[in-house]
Amino acid sequence: MTGTLGNTAFELDHVGVGARDLAPLAAAYERLGFTLTPPARHRGKATGNRCIMLQHGYVELIALIDPSIPDRLHAQLDRYTGLHIIALGIQDSQATLDRLNKAGLAIPAITPLERPVDDADPTGLQARFERIPLPDAPEGTIQLIKHLTREAIWQPRFTAHANAATALEEVVLAVPDPAEAAARFSRLAGLPVSPDPAGGFVLAMDRGRMRILPTEAIGAVYPGVAAPALPSMVGMTVRTADGCAALRNLLGDVPHDKVGDGVLVRPVAAGGAAVLFT
């Protein structure tokens, strides 16, 4: 086990796909056979989301609900549409904050977050989190997060998917200097990195991993896909329970390719993110 100390990241909690309009982004992922949570607005912010809750991890579909409000997503979407958020799960927020401060990161406090699970029921179930606000990273928004109300969003009605998806397994980054980025992410997670077979490095957790790759290695992971920018978050891997059988019956004319025993849905069909189903 890698995250047993309590002050290190133990899982790839979620990734976030960003867009200017939530409706077409949600429709694209529903077309891939995912069940989505209801629309929910981030309290006091420009953004709202719908989420794909898996048995392990989830995918956040995030968009600008009120473009008049300043938000870092504006600048991120000016670079490209696609993956812009990586959140690593932590077990002990205070212990993690203490570790980061001792490592030289001046982070003043833990930030509480709260939002309704469903905008149509604003006084109903609330999702609550503790987040360690990290410095902006060139790759996008990086978060360390602890769930306080897992039962609010990991509801059985949200975790059953027509494509038989069960887990978020990895996220892939393209960076100009893999050694520098790997050292930075290793310090944030409190975990060692190891060489990635494709080149670059991998940060493995108890559940899920980050692959930090040079640009030229992206084609080996996602054939025919190029990084949308440098640096960038290029794509994700989602595990299915049936060897992608249900997914293959759903795809129809969705742009996709067979990759090994899996199926790669091209970024044009998934909000700018490459999605590899295994």
Long-range contacts (C-beta under 8 A, 24 or more apart in sequence): 1-206, 2-191, 2-204, 2-205, 2-206, 3-91, 3-191, 3-205, 3-206, 5-95, 5-190, 6-91, 6-92, 6-95, 6-96, 7-90, 7-92, 7-95, 7-96, 7-98, 7-99, 7-190, 8-90, 8-96, 8-99, 8-189, 8-190, 8-191, 9-88, 9-89, 9-90, 9-144, 9-188, 9-189, 9-190, 9-191, 9-205, 10-89, 10-90, 10-91, 10-205, 10-206, 10-207, 11-56, 11-57, 11-88, 11-89, 11-205, 11-206, 11-207, 11-208, 12-57, 12-86, 12-87, 12-88, 12-89, 12-168, 12-169, 12-170, 12-171, 12-205, 12-207, 12-208, 12-209, 12-210, 13-57, 13-58, 13-87, 13-88, 13-89, 13-143, 13-145, 13-147, 14-51, 14-57, 14-58, 14-59, 14-60, 14-85, 14-87, 14-168, 15-59, 15-60, 15-83, 15-85, 15-86, 15-87, 15-168, 15-171, 15-233, 15-236, 16-49, 16-59, 16-60, 16-61, 16-62, 16-83, 16-84, 16-85, 16-86, 16-87, 16-141, 17-59, 17-60, 17-61, 17-62, 17-82, 17-83, 17-84, 17-270, 17-271, 17-272, 17-273, 18-62, 18-63, 18-73, 18-76, 18-77, 18-81, 18-82, 18-83, 18-84, 18-85, 18-271, 19-61, 19-62, 19-63, 19-77, 19-81, 19-271, 19-272, 20-63, 20-64, 20-67, 20-77, 20-81, 21-63, 21-64, 22-48, 22-49, 22-50, 22-61, 22-62, 22-63, 22-65, 25-61, 25-63, 25-271, 26-50, 26-61, 28-269, 28-270, 28-271, 29-59, 29-61, 29-270, 29-271, 31-250, 31-254, 31-269, 32-163, 32-247, 32-250, 32-251, 32-254, 32-265, 32-269, 32-270, 32-275, 33-161, 33-162, 33-163, 33-164, 33-165, 33-246, 33-247, 33-250, 34-59, 34-161, 34-162, 34-163, 34-165, 35-157, 35-158, 35-159, 35-160, 35-161, 35-162, 36-61, 36-158, 37-117, 37-118, 37-153, 37-158, 38-117, 38-118, 38-119, 38-120, 39-118, 39-119, 40-115, 40-116, 40-117, 40-118, 40-119, 40-127, 41-65, 41-115, 41-116, 41-119, 42-115, 43-114, 43-115, 45-69, 45-71, 46-70, 46-71, 46-73, 46-74, 47-71, 47-73, 48-119, 51-153, 51-158, 52-161, 52-165, 53-153, 53-154, 53-155, 53-158, 53-159, 54-159, 54-161, 54-165, 54-166, 54-167, 54-168, 54-238, 55-159, 55-166, 55-167, 56-166, 56-167, 56-168, 56-207, 56-208, 57-167, 57-168, 57-169, 57-207, 57-208, 58-153, 58-168, 59-168, 59-236, 59-238, 60-85, 61-271, 72-136, 72-141, 76-140, 76-141, 79-228, 79-229, 79-232, 80-228, 80-229, 80-232, 80-272, 81-228, 81-271, 81-272, 82-228, 82-232, 82-233, 82-234, 82-267, 82-271, 82-272, 82-273, 83-140, 83-171, 83-232, 83-233, 83-234, 83-235, 83-236, 83-272, 83-273, 84-140, 84-141, 84-233, 85-140, 85-141, 85-142, 85-143, 85-233, 86-139, 86-140, 86-141, 86-142, 86-143, 86-171, 86-210, 86-233, 87-142, 87-143, 87-144, 87-145, 88-142, 88-143, 88-144, 88-145, 88-188, 88-189, 88-205, 89-145, 89-146, 89-147, 89-207, 90-132, 90-144, 90-145, 90-146, 91-146, 92-146, 93-130, 93-132, 93-144, 93-146, 96-132, 96-144, 96-190, 97-132, 99-190, 100-132, 100-187, 100-188, 103-187, 105-134, 105-135, 105-187, 107-132, 107-133, 107-134, 117-152, 117-153, 125-149, 125-152, 126-152, 127-152, 127-153, 128-152, 134-188, 137-184, 138-231, 139-173, 139-175, 139-181, 139-231, 139-232, 139-233, 140-232, 140-233, 142-185, 142-188, 144-188, 162-246, 162-250, 163-240, 163-246, 163-247, 163-250, 163-277, 164-240, 164-241, 164-242, 164-244, 164-245, 164-246, 164-247, 165-238, 165-239, 165-240, 165-241, 165-247, 165-277, 166-239, 166-240, 166-241, 167-207, 167-208, 167-238, 167-239, 168-208, 168-236, 168-237, 168-238, 168-239, 169-208, 169-209, 169-236, 169-237, 169-238, 169-239, 169-278, 170-208, 170-209, 170-210, 170-211, 170-236, 170-237, 171-208, 171-209, 171-210, 171-211, 171-233, 171-235, 171-236, 171-237, 172-210, 172-211, 172-213, 172-218, 172-221, 172-222, 172-233, 172-234, 172-235, 172-236, 172-237, 172-274, 173-210, 173-211, 173-212, 173-213, 173-231, 173-232, 173-233, 173-234, 174-213, 174-214, 174-215, 174-217, 174-218, 174-227, 174-230, 174-231, 174-232, 174-234, 175-200, 175-212, 175-213, 175-214, 175-215, 175-230, 175-231, 176-214, 176-215, 176-230, 176-231, 178-212, 178-213, 178-214, 181-212, 181-231, 182-212, 185-210, 185-212, 221-276, 222-259, 222-264, 222-274, 222-276, 223-257, 223-259, 223-264, 224-257, 224-266, 225-264, 225-266, 225-267, 225-274, 228-267, 228-272, 233-273, 234-273, 234-274, 235-267, 235-273, 235-274, 235-275, 235-276, 236-273, 236-274, 236-275, 236-276, 237-275, 237-276, 237-277, 237-278, 238-275, 238-276, 238-277, 238-278, 239-277, 239-278, 240-277, 240-278, 244-277, 244-278, 247-277
